[in-house]
């Protein structure tokens, strides 16, 4: 899953449509990524990515 699509605040359906995959696939991948990163929302992901970009 593209981190940019999730971080931009797009809905699961929008991400699925853009990637040509099932909505459920997006839901599962998003949930697993959030769990691994200790995140609870797309807003937290956006903050994390912003901090990462600033360190580059």
C-alpha positions in Angstrom: 0.0 0.0 0.0 1.2 3.4 -0.8 2.0 5.4 2.4 1.2 8.6 0.5 -2.4 7.4 -0.2 -3.0 6.6 3.4 -1.2 9.6 4.8 -3.2 11.9 2.5 -6.3 11.0 4.4 -8.0 9.0 1.6 -10.7 6.5 2.5 -10.1 2.8 2.1 -12.4 2.7 -0.9 -10.4 5.5 -2.6 -7.1 3.8 -2.0 -8.5 0.4 -3.2 -9.8 2.0 -6.4 -6.5 3.8 -7.1 -4.5 0.6 -6.6 -7.0 -1.7 -8.2 -7.4 -3.9 -5.2 -10.2 -5.0 -2.8 -11.2 -2.6 0.0 -10.7 -5.5 2.5 -7.1 -5.8 1.3 -6.5 -2.1 2.1 -8.2 -2.5 5.5 -6.0 -5.5 6.4 -2.7 -3.9 5.2 -3.5 -0.6 6.9 -4.4 -2.3 10.2 -1.2 -4.4 10.1 1.0 -1.4 9.3 -0.6 0.7 12.1 -0.1 -2.1 14.6 3.5 -2.6 13.7 4.1 1.1 13.9 2.1 1.6 17.1 -0.3 4.0 15.3 -4.0 4.5 15.8 -4.9 6.8 13.0 -3.9 8.1 9.6 -3.2 11.5 11.3 -0.5 9.8 13.4 0.9 8.2 10.3 1.1 11.6 8.6 2.9 13.1 11.6 5.4 10.2 11.6 6.0 10.6 7.9 6.5 14.4 8.3 9.0 13.9 11.0 10.8 11.3 8.9 10.9 13.7 5.9 12.4 16.5 8.0 15.2 14.2 9.2 16.3 13.4 5.6 
